Structures are given as structure tokens and as C-alpha cells.
Amino acid sequence: MSDLLEAAAPGVPTVSQPARRRRRLRLRLWIPAAFLVALILVGFIAPLPYDPRTPDSSGVPLSAPSADHLMGTDKFGLDVYSRLLASAATDIPLAVGGMLISLVVGTVLGLTATLRGRRGERLVRALDVFQAFPLLLIAIAVVALMGNHLRNVIIAIVVLNIPRFIRLIRSEGLTIRESRYIEAAQAIGVSTTRLLFRHMLPNMTGTILAQASLAVANAIVVIASLSFLGIGINAADPSWGAMLQTGSQSITTGEWWAWVFPGAAIFVTILSLNVIGDELQESFGRAVIR
């Protein structure tokens, strides 16, 4: 109705519905993206007021937020604000690194499975069996068996995310494979490698980006969970999960700042990544695997 009124009003410029939708999409996409970039840059570049690994000599354990300590201190006397930013510079790049490895491996295997017929079907059935197990338990088992190390945390993230990429890319590939331009490329003798990576992969870009955003969010959850259980990142290194584990012991005694701030950081980061994934999914009109 509003569109009709706008069209009927003389001299009033109208904005098409697709244009308004694209404008809202860009806004909803860039706000969370800018937040994540700013969070990482602040964690890497901004000078921290206190050492996130060593308690300050003047720091009082579990002191409330004040001018000296903006977010208070934890039970060890560590500045929560400094540790929060340092954790962002650890957890987010770690999650992105694990996602990138998963994306590369999952893309290659997913594209290959698209043209493999029965072999591709067997691979998907094997992945279904693998994903029938609780994924967090698999991550815990991987890190517990291989030891506390950043490398092993990345391996756990890769193991959990590769099946999602394979299934999604194969599903998209099976749909694209029926397109006429693919049939034409096969008819003129285009090689399999060129067919997969030159003709099929570019048409999956939006879907892959949306899935990548959600994969980073899943990785953040895995990293925080492992650190909370004490089997992920080294306990001395800053991590949101380790901060939550330390702060959880103060829930009943009223020192809320020790767990609210790291919990809020995890929540807002995952929310931002999910918003980005949803907007990309809406933009490209594709489904993703959560």
C-alpha cells in the first residue's frame, strides 16, 4: 500500500523495494562485520593497561569495576578488560584459521564427491555416521588424546567443520551439475578440474561464505568450551572460555563482572557471526548447515 501511495504522489522520488532491501542488507551485514574487525584490531594493536597473563602488584583479587580496572579483576587479580581483549586476539584468529583449513579441504572433497557418483554417496553416508556423535564430545576426545596445544585445538575445529563443508558443497554441486552450461562444458570436453573450479565453484561463493561465517561461530563455541573444561588453550594464555571458568566460581558470591563480561563477549561475537551468515544466506538464497 505504501508503494502505491509513493507512486501516486507527484514529485516524490520513490525507492524500489529491492533497493531498500539491499540497503538494509548492507547495513545489517557491515555493522557486525565492523564490530568483529574492530574487536580483533583492538586486541592486537591497542595498548593493554595491564598484563593479561601476570597479576598486577596493585591488583586486588575480585575488585569491582573502577577507574583503575574498567571491568574489575578476577580471583587472581588479573585485569578483566586486558584479558578480554587479549582473548579476542587469541580466540577469533584461532577460529578463523581452523575455518580456513576446513573450507579448503571441505571444498576440494565436496567438489570431488559431486562427480564421483557412488563414491561420493558413500562419503556422505560416512559423514552422516560421524555427525551422529555429539560433536563437542569428539572435540574433547581429540584434544584430550593429543594434549593441550593450539595446534590440537585447530585440528579439533577442522575435524568438526570439514563434514559440514563437504555436505553443503556437494549438495550445491549436484544442483549446479544439472545446469545447461555444465552440460555444454562437458560436451566440448572441458577437463574435470576446470569444470569444478572454473565453472562450478564460483557459483557457490555466496553459500560458502555464509557457511564459513557459521563455521567460525561454531569454532568459537568449541574453543570456549574446551578452555572452560581446562583442556583447550594453555590455562596461562588468555581465552574467553578460561575467563568464564574462573568467573563461574564467583557466581554465588556476587562478583558478577568476572563472568558477565567474557560471557557477553562470546555472546555478541557469535551473534554477529550468525547475523552475517544469515544475511549472506538471505542475499544469495541458499541453505547452510548449522
N, C-alpha and C positions, 0 to 999 in steps of 0.2 A: 504494500500500500504506500509506503514511504517513497519507493522508487517511482510510482505513478505520480505522486504529488510533486516530486522533484522534477520529473519530466514535463509536467504541466505548467510549472512556474516559469514564466518568461524571464529571460535574463539571468537565471540562476544556474551556474555551472553544475553539472552532475558528475558524480564519480561512479563508475561502473562497479557492480558487486565484485567481480573478480579482482579489480584494482584494490578495493578496500580490503578484500581478503588477503591479498598478497602483502599489503601494508601491515596488517595485523600480524601476519605470519612472520614477517621480518622482525617486527618488534618483539614478539614472543620468543623468537629464536635467538636474537642477538643479545637480549638482556641477560639470560642465564649464561650464554657463552662468554660475554664480557666479564661476568662475575667470576667464572672459573679461571679465566686467564688472569684476572687481577689477583685472585687468591694465590695462584702459583707464583706470579711475579713478585708479589709482596713477600711470600715465603722465601724466595731465592734472593731477592735484591734488597728488600727493606732491612735496615739495621735493627736487630732484635735488642730490646732493652736489657735482657738478661740471657745468660747461657741456658739453653733449653735442656742441657744434659747434666749440669752441675748446679746444686743449690747455691743461691747467693748467701754470703755470710750474714747479711742483714735480713734475709727472708725468714719470716715466721711461718711454720707449717700451718696450713689451713687458715691463712689470714683472708678476710673478706676483701672483695674488690675495693680498691682505693686509688688515690692519685699515684702512689708508688707502683702498685700492681693493679692494672686496669681490670683484670679478670681474677684477681686473687692468686693464691698459691695452693698447691696440692699438699698432701700429707708429708711429702719430702721437702717442702719449702721451695719447690720449683715454680717459676712464674708460669701461670696457665696461658697467658697471652703469648709469650715467646714460644712455649711448647706447642701451642695450637698452630701458629704459623709455620714452625719448623715441621710439624706433622703434615701440613698441606704440601710442603715441598718434598716430602717423602712418599706419602700415600698416593697422591694423584699421579705423579710421573711413573710410579711403580705400576699402578693400574693401567695407565696408558701404554706402557711398554709391554705388559702382558697381553693387552688387547691387540696391539700391532702384530705381535708374533702369531696370535690366534687368527687374526684376519688374513695374514699372508698364507699360513698353512691351510686354514679352512677354505680360503678362496681357491687355491690350487686343487685341493682334494675335491671340493664341491663341484668345480667346473669339470674336472676329470670324470667324476661319478655321473655327470649329466649325460655323457656319451658312452658310458660303459655298459649300459643295459643291465643284465643280471648282476654283474659285479657291483655296479652302483647300488642296486637294490639290496644286495647282501650287506654292503657297507652301512646303509641307512638302518637296516634291521639290527645290525650290531650296535649302532649308536643308540637305538631305542632301548636295547637291553642295558647299555651303560648308563643312560639317563634315568633308568628306573630306580637307581640307587639315589639316596639323598646326596646331592652334590656337595653340600658343606662337609658331610662325613668323608667324602672322597678327598676333599682338600685337606682336611685334618689328617687323614691317613697318609697322604703324600708328604706333608711337611713333617709329621711325626716320625716317619720312617727315614726321611732323608736329612733331617736336622734343621735347626733354626738358622736360616740364611736367606738373604734376599733372593738369591738365585732359585731356591726351592719354593719360595712364595710365588715367584713368577711362573715356575713350572706348574704349580697348582692352578694358577689362573688360566694358563694355556690349556691345561687338561680339561678344565670346566667349560671354556668358551669355544674351543675348536668344534665340538659337535653341533653347537648352535649355528655357527657359520656354515658348516658343511650342509646341514639340512636346509637352511634357508637358501643358500646359493644354488643347491641342486634343484630345489623346488622352483625357484625363479628360472633356472636354466631349462628345465623341462617345458615351462610355458613358452619361453623365448624360442626354443628349438623348433616349435611348430610354426613360427613366423615364415612368411614367404621369402623374406630376404635371406634367411638362413638356408632355406631350400635352394634358393638361387645360388648362394655362395657355394654350397655343396655341389651343385650341378656343374659349376665351372671349375671344380677341382681345387678349391681353397683348402690349404692344409689345416689339419685339426688344431694345431697351436694357434694359427692366425684366426681360425673360426672362433675359438674360445676367447682369446684375449683381445682380439681386434673388433669382433662383431657382437659377441655376447656380453662380455664383461662391462663395457661402457653403458649398456642398458640396465645394469644392476647397480649403478653407482649410488643412487638415492637409497635403495634398500640396504646396501652395505653400510652406508654412513649412519642410517638410523639404527641398525643393529650394533654398529661399533659404539655408538653413544650408550646404548643399554648395556653393552658388554663392559664398558668402563664402570658403570654404576654397579653391576654385579661384582666386579673386581674390588671396588671399594668396600662392599659388604664383606667379601671374603677376607680381605686384608684386615679390616677392623675386627672381624670375628676371630681370626687366628691370633691377632695381637691381644685381644681380650682374654683368650684362653692361655696366653703366655707361650704359644708355640709358633708364632709368626716372626715378625721383626724382632731383633735383639731388644730385650727389655730396656736397655740403656738408651736406645735410639728413640726419638720422638715418633709417636704414632697415635692416631685418634683412638684406636681400639685399646691401646695400653693406658691412655688417659682415662678412658671410660672405666677400665678395670680398676684403676687406682681410685677414681672418684666414686665408684659404686659402693665402696666401703664407708663413704661418708653420707650416704642417703638417709640413714636413720638418725644421724646426729645433726642434720640440718645444714651442713656445708654444701649447699646446692651448686655453687659455682664450679666445684671440682668435677662435676659430671654433666651439668647442663650445657656448658659451652662446647665441649667436644661432641656431645650428642647432637647439639644444634648444627655444628659444622658438618657432621656426617649427613644429617637430615637435609640440610639445604643443598649440599653438593649432589646427593643422589636425586633430590627433587629437580635440580637444574638439569642434570643429565637426562632424566626421564622426560622433562619438558622438551628438551632439544630432540630427543628420539621421537617423541610423539609428533612434534611439528614437522620433522623430516618425513615421518611416515604419512602424515596428512598431505604434505606437499607433493610427495611422489606417488601417493595412493597405493602403497604396498604394505604387506603384513610383515611383522617382525616376530622373532621368537624370544620370549622373555624368560 
